Amino acid sequence: MDEQRLREIIREELIAHDERNKAEVITIRVNDQMKATMLGIMKNMNWGGTSED
């Protein structure tokens, strides 16, 4: 295998790795946003807090 082909393979692998990392970061951000939204809903519904009956 020549040097040029090795460079192409390495470049393709680096690009694929970068894309996987971006997808993981997006997933984490979406999960964090969903958690924050659910916490907000729970606070609005007064779940997990003291009720004033």
N, C-alpha and C positions, 0 to 999 in steps of 0.2 A: 504494500500500500504506500503510495507516495505521500510526501509531506503536504501537498495541497489538499488531497482528499482527507487526510487526518485533520487539517485545519477546518475544513468544512464540517466534518462530523462534530468536532469540539464546539464549533460555533452553533450548530443546530441544537446540540445538547444544552448549551448555555441559554439559548433562547427558550427552549422548552422548560428548563428549570426556572427561569425568570417568570414565565407565564404561570407555572404552578404556584410560585410564591405569590404572585399577584392575586390569583384565585383564592388562596388561603387567607390573605389579608382581607379581601372583600368579604369572605365568609365570616371571618371574625368580627368585622365591623357591622355586618348585618345582624349577627347574633347579639352583639352588644346593644345595637339599636332596638332589637326586639325585646331584650331584657329591660331596657330603660322604659320602653313603651308599656310593657306589662306592669312594671313597678308603678308607673304613673297611674295606670288604670286601677290597680289595687289600692293605691292611696286615695284615689277619687271615690272608690267604693267603700273605703274605710276598712279594708281587709287587713288583718294582722295588727290592728291598732285597738285602742280602747274605744268602746262604743259609749255614747252618752245617752243612755236610756232614761 
